[in-house]
């Protein structure tokens, strides 16, 4: 079986497991995640430095998504 997204920049196995369980049980599901680390920075310092920016990106995305379905 070939990967669906061979050029993926990250993998989120926890959310994928929840999404699959919801799919199997025909339960609507959406997840929004932000990444606070990258390949050049790692560890708690990078997370602390990028946390606010990651939260803001998630908030902006969800706000725009909800605005679009009103």
C-alpha positions as CSV (number, residue, x, y, z in Angstrom):
1,X,0.0,0.0,0.0
2,X,1.5,3.4,-1.0
3,X,1.3,6.4,1.3
4,X,-1.5,8.8,0.7
5,X,0.7,11.9,1.2
6,X,4.3,10.9,0.6
7,X,5.4,14.6,0.8
8,X,3.9,15.2,4.3
9,X,5.8,17.5,6.6
10,X,4.5,16.0,9.8
11,X,2.6,13.0,11.1
12,X,0.0,13.1,13.8
13,X,-0.8,9.5,14.8
14,X,-3.0,10.4,17.9
15,X,-5.5,12.5,15.9
16,X,-5.4,10.0,13.1
17,X,-6.5,7.3,15.5
18,X,-9.4,9.4,16.7
19,X,-10.4,10.3,13.2
20,X,-10.3,6.7,12.1
21,X,-12.5,5.6,15.1
22,X,-15.0,8.3,14.2
23,X,-14.9,7.3,10.5
24,X,-15.7,3.7,11.4
25,X,-18.6,4.7,13.6
26,X,-19.8,7.3,11.1
27,X,-19.3,10.2,13.6
28,X,-18.5,13.6,12.1
29,X,-15.0,14.7,13.1
30,X,-12.7,17.6,12.5
31,X,-9.4,18.4,14.2
32,X,-7.2,21.5,14.1
33,X,-3.7,21.2,15.3
34,X,-0.8,23.6,15.3
35,X,2.9,22.7,15.3
36,X,5.2,24.6,17.6
37,X,8.4,22.9,16.6
38,X,10.2,22.4,13.3
39,X,13.3,20.7,11.9
40,X,15.6,23.5,12.9
41,X,14.3,24.0,16.4
42,X,13.4,21.3,18.9
43,X,12.7,20.8,22.6
44,X,10.9,22.8,25.2
45,X,12.6,26.1,24.4
46,X,11.3,26.0,20.8
47,X,7.8,25.1,22.0
48,X,7.8,27.9,24.5
49,X,9.0,30.4,21.9
50,X,6.5,29.3,19.2
51,X,3.5,28.5,21.3
52,X,1.6,31.8,21.1
53,X,2.1,32.0,17.3
54,X,0.8,28.4,16.9
55,X,-2.2,29.2,19.0
56,X,-2.9,32.3,17.0
57,X,-2.7,30.4,13.7
58,X,-5.2,27.8,15.0
59,X,-7.6,30.5,16.3
60,X,-7.4,32.4,13.0
61,X,-8.1,29.2,11.0
62,X,-11.1,28.1,13.1
63,X,-12.5,31.7,13.2
64,X,-12.4,31.9,9.4
65,X,-13.8,28.4,9.0
66,X,-16.7,29.2,11.2
67,X,-17.3,32.5,9.5
68,X,-17.6,30.6,6.2
69,X,-20.4,28.3,7.4
70,X,-22.6,31.0,8.9
